[in-house]
Amino acid sequence: MLSFQQLQLIFQKYLDENQILETPSELYHPVNYILSLGGKRLRPVMLLMAYNLFCEDVEKALPAAFSVEIFHNFSLVHDDIMDQAPLRRGNPTVHEKYNVNTGILSGDVMLIYAYKYLMKVENQQRVVDLVNLFNQIAVEVCEGQQYDMNFEEQHDVSIPEYLKMISLKTAALLAGAMKMGALIANASEQDAQRVYDFGKNVGIAFQLQDDILDTFGDPQKFGKRVGGDIIQNKKTYLVLRAMELADIPTKTKLNNLLSGYTQNEDLKVKEVTEIFDMLNIQYEAERIKEDHLEKAYEALSEIDVPKENKLVLRGLADRLMKREV
């Protein structure tokens, strides 16, 4: 098994060699711009890692990995428009650098190119399975985004509803990408599903870890402002669990703090965090995160490949929870 870092380099080389240099440039420059902004390339690399569980020649899975990366960035372009976000990875978002219409159209063409690269995989016998899986992933990501938007106005969001949302919006693409890698490697259906289950539970744990770090993380290591979710009144697991555990006066205070916007954002973050501390919410979130991580490890243990191959994936999951990759 190759390491995460080795597969990152292999994928980055493929990405650099496959810039979409078509005309009109006004359509394709934004595509290459968003793809050039970096990131960990987590989803395509996890596809390659899933392939590498079963086969050594990871180059055969690169077109599908690129397809997943194009799709992921397409979703970011459109999400940034919906969120009116000015920055992505520290740089202007596509709609800010160009304009909204360009962001919409360039995002549209990225979705088409995602399919084009998916069709380029060498294992053509698996193409129908891959396209069907890709369609499932794409629909689930859109469903997850809509649920997330609904939650902004919905007052009675439950924890099961929240976990369903993140399983669609965040975990579906990770899990689906990994299952693609397994299918390209001609893994059995049982092993492909186990790979999917591993990716899904890692994806859910990853988002829960993000929720935790947003409030309790070190801003130097987290890479963005701590308390951002609180400032934006997001209904994260931490908020929903606090609402379940709080007495009526505390619940009323928390609702008041998270029902609008204030100029004193630091005080708002401080007061919400104090409620979380009083209710031991970090422990509650860590507990459910660990539950999903254990489900991921259980699925990984059942995959019919040599144990040493699985160690790389287990190590990746451990590091993701510590944000070391």
C-alpha positions in Angstrom: 0.0 0.0 0.0 1.2 3.5 -0.9 1.0 6.2 1.7 -1.5 9.1 1.6 1.3 11.5 0.8 2.6 9.3 -2.1 -0.9 9.0 -3.6 -1.4 12.8 -3.2 1.7 13.4 -5.3 0.6 10.9 -7.9 -2.8 12.5 -8.1 -1.5 16.1 -8.2 0.8 15.1 -11.1 -2.3 13.8 -13.0 -4.3 16.9 -12.2 -1.5 19.2 -13.4 -1.2 17.2 -16.7 -5.0 17.3 -17.3 -5.9 21.0 -17.1 -8.9 21.7 -19.2 -7.4 24.0 -21.8 -10.5 24.5 -24.1 -12.2 27.5 -25.5 -13.9 29.8 -24.8 -11.4 30.6 -22.1 -14.0 32.6 -20.1 -15.7 29.3 -19.4 -12.7 27.1 -18.6 -10.3 29.5 -16.8 -12.5 29.5 -13.8 -12.5 25.7 -13.8 -8.7 25.5 -13.7 -8.7 28.3 -11.2 -10.8 26.5 -8.6 -8.9 23.2 -9.2 -5.6 25.0 -8.7 -6.5 26.3 -5.2 -5.2 23.2 -3.6 -6.7 21.4 -0.6 -5.8 18.0 0.6 -7.4 16.2 -2.4 -8.9 13.9 0.3 -11.7 12.4 -1.8 -9.7 11.4 -4.9 -6.8 10.1 -2.8 -9.2 8.0 -0.7 -10.5 6.6 -4.0 -7.0 5.7 -4.9 -6.4 4.2 -1.5 -9.5 2.0 -1.8 -8.2 0.8 -5.2 -4.8 0.2 -3.7 -6.3 -2.1 -1.1 -6.8 -4.6 -3.8 -4.4 -3.7 -6.7 -1.1 -2.0 -7.0 -1.4 -0.2 -10.4 -3.2 2.9 -9.0 -2.7 4.7 -12.3 -5.7 2.8 -13.6 -8.0 4.6 -11.1 -6.7 8.1 -11.8 -9.4 9.2 -14.3 -12.1 8.3 -11.7 -10.2 10.1 -9.0 -10.1 13.2 -11.2 -13.8 12.8 -11.8 -14.5 12.9 -8.1 -12.2 15.9 -7.6 -13.9 17.8 -10.4 -17.4 17.0 -9.0 -16.3 18.1 -5.5 -15.0 21.4 -6.7 -18.1 21.9 -8.9 -20.3 21.6 -5.7 -18.0 24.1 -3.9 -18.4 26.6 -6.7 -22.2 26.4 -6.5 -22.3 26.2 -2.7 -20.2 29.4 -2.5 -22.7 31.2 -4.8 -25.6 30.1 -2.5 -23.7 31.1 0.6 -22.4 34.4 -1.0 -19.0 33.3 0.3 -16.1 35.7 -0.6 -13.3 33.3 0.0 -12.4 29.7 -0.7 -9.1 28.3 0.7 -8.0 31.9 1.3 -8.6 33.1 -2.2 -11.5 34.8 -3.9 -14.4 32.4 -4.8 -15.1 31.9 -8.5 -18.2 34.1 -8.5 -16.2 36.9 -6.7 -13.2 36.6 -9.0 -15.3 36.4 -12.2 -19.1 36.9 -11.7 -22.1 34.9 -10.6 -23.2 33.8 -14.1 -19.7 32.6 -14.9 -19.7 30.6 -11.6 -23.0 28.9 -12.5 -21.9 28.1 -16.1 -18.4 27.0 -15.2 -19.8 24.8 -12.5 -22.2 23.3 -14.9 -19.4 22.3 -17.4 -17.4 20.8 -14.5 -20.2 18.4 -13.8 -20.1 17.3 -17.5 -16.3 16.8 -17.3 -16.7 14.8 -14.2 -18.7 12.3 -16.3 -16.2 12.5 -19.2 -13.3 11.5 -17.0 -15.4 8.8 -15.3 -15.9 7.2 -18.7 -12.1 7.1 -19.3 -11.4 4.3 -16.7 -9.6 1.4 -18.2 -11.9 -1.1 -16.6 -14.8 -0.5 -19.0 -16.8 -3.5 -17.7 -17.4 -1.4 -14.5 -18.4 1.8 -16.2 -22.2 1.2 -15.8 -21.7 0.4 -12.2 -19.6 3.5 -11.7 -22.0 5.8 -13.4 -24.9 4.5 -11.4 -22.9 5.0 -8.2 -21.8 8.4 -9.3 -25.5 9.4 -9.9 -26.4 8.2 -6.5 -23.6 10.2 -4.9 -24.6 13.4 -6.9 -28.2 13.2 -5.9 -27.3 12.6 -2.2 -25.0 15.5 -2.1 -27.7 17.8 -3.5 -30.2 16.3 -1.0 -27.8 17.0 1.9 -27.3 20.6 0.8 -31.1 21.1 0.7 -31.5 19.7 4.2 -28.8 22.0 5.4 -30.5 24.9 3.9 -33.9 23.8 5.4 -32.3 23.6 8.8 -31.5 27.4 8.7 -35.3 28.0 9.0 -36.4 24.9 10.8 -36.6 25.3 14.6 -37.1 21.6 15.6 -34.1 19.9 14.0 -33.5 16.5 15.6 -30.1 14.8 16.0 -31.1 11.9 13.7 -32.1 14.5 11.1 -28.7 16.3 11.5 -26.8 13.0 11.2 -28.7 12.1 8.1 -27.9 15.5 6.6 -24.1 15.1 7.2 -24.2 11.5 5.9 -25.5 12.9 2.7 -23.7 16.2 2.3 -20.3 15.2 3.7 -20.0 11.4 4.0 -21.7 10.3 0.7 -19.0 11.6 -1.5 -16.2 10.1 0.6 -17.9 6.8 0.8 -18.9 6.7 -2.8 -15.4 7.7 -4.0 -14.0 4.8 -2.0 -16.5 2.3 -3.4 -15.6 3.5 -6.9 -12.0 2.6 -6.2 -13.0 -0.8 -5.0 -15.2 -1.4 -8.1 -12.5 -0.4 -10.5 -10.2 -2.9 -8.7 -12.9 -5.6 -9.3 -13.4 -6.1 -5.5 -16.3 -8.4 -4.6 -19.7 -6.6 -3.9 -19.3 -7.5 -0.2 -15.9 -5.9 0.0 -17.0 -2.9 -2.1 -19.8 -2.4 0.4 -17.5 -2.7 3.4 -15.2 -0.1 1.8 -18.3 2.2 1.4 -19.3 1.6 5.0 -15.8 2.5 6.2 -15.9 5.7 4.1 -19.4 6.7 5.2 -18.6 6.4 8.9 -15.3 8.1 8.6 -17.1 10.9 6.8 -19.6 11.3 9.6 -16.9 11.3 12.2 -14.9 13.8 10.2 -17.9 16.3 10.2 -18.5 15.7 13.9 -14.8 16.4 14.5 -15.2 19.6 12.5 -18.2 20.6 14.7 -16.1 20.0 17.8 -13.0 21.9 16.5 -15.1 24.9 15.4 -15.9 25.6 19.1 -13.1 23.9 21.0 -10.2 23.8 18.6 -6.9 25.7 18.5 -7.4 28.4 15.8 -3.7 28.0 14.8 -4.2 24.3 14.0 -7.9 24.4 12.9 -7.1 26.9 10.1 -10.1 29.2 10.6 -11.8 31.2 13.2 -13.0 29.3 16.2 -16.7 29.9 17.0 -17.7 30.5 13.3 -20.6 28.0 13.6 -21.9 29.8 16.7 -21.7 33.2 15.1 -23.7 31.9 12.1 -26.3 30.2 14.3 -25.6 26.8 12.7 -27.5 23.9 14.2 -24.5 21.6 14.7 -24.5 18.4 16.8 -23.2 20.5 19.7 -26.2 22.8 19.6 -28.8 20.1 19.2 -27.4 18.0 22.0 -27.2 21.0 24.3 -30.9 21.7 23.5 -31.7 18.1 24.5 -29.8 18.3 27.8 -30.5 21.9 29.0 -33.1 22.8 31.5 -35.7 25.3 30.4 -33.9 28.5 31.5 -30.7 27.4 29.9 -32.5 26.3 26.7 -34.2 29.7 26.6 -30.9 31.5 26.9 -29.3 29.3 24.2 -32.2 29.9 21.9 -31.9 33.7 22.4 -28.2 33.6 21.8 -28.6 31.6 18.6 -31.7 33.4 17.2 -30.0 36.4 15.7 -26.8 38.3 15.0 -24.9 40.6 17.3 -22.0 43.1 17.0 -20.3 41.5 20.0 -19.5 38.2 18.4 -16.8 37.3 20.9 -19.2 37.6 23.8 -21.8 35.4 22.0 -19.2 32.7 21.4 -18.0 32.9 25.0 -21.6 32.6 26.4 -22.6 29.7 24.1 -19.3 27.9 24.9 -19.9 28.3 28.6 -23.3 26.6 28.2 -21.6 23.8 26.2 -19.0 23.4 29.0 -21.7 23.3 31.7 -23.5 20.5 29.8 -20.3 18.6 29.0 -21.2 18.8 25.3 -17.6 18.3 24.0 -17.7 14.8 25.7 -21.1 14.1 24.1 -19.8 15.0 20.7 -16.6 13.0 21.1 -18.6 10.0 22.2 -20.8 9.9 19.1 -17.8 10.6 16.9 -16.0 7.6 18.4 -19.0 5.5 17.8 -18.9 6.2 14.1 -15.1 5.7 14.0 -15.5 2.3 15.6 -18.1 1.4 13.0 -15.6 2.4 10.3 -12.9 0.2 11.8 -15.3 -2.7 12.1 -16.1 -2.5 8.4 -12.4 -2.2 7.6 -11.5 -5.3 9.6 -14.0 -7.4 7.5 -12.5 -6.5 4.1 -10.8 -9.5 2.6 -7.3 -8.1 2.0 -4.0 -8.5 3.9 -4.0 -6.8 7.3 -1.0 -4.7 6.5 -3.0 -3.1 3.6 -5.7 -1.9 6.0 -3.2 -0.2 8.3 -2.7 2.7 5.9 -6.5 3.4 5.9 -6.8 3.0 9.6 -3.9 5.4 10.1 -5.5 7.9 7.7 -8.8 7.8 9.7 -6.8 8.4 12.9 -5.0 11.3 11.5 -8.2 12.9 10.0 -9.6 13.0 13.5 -6.5 14.9 14.5 -6.4 17.0 11.3 -2.8 16.0 10.5 -3.4 15.5 6.8 
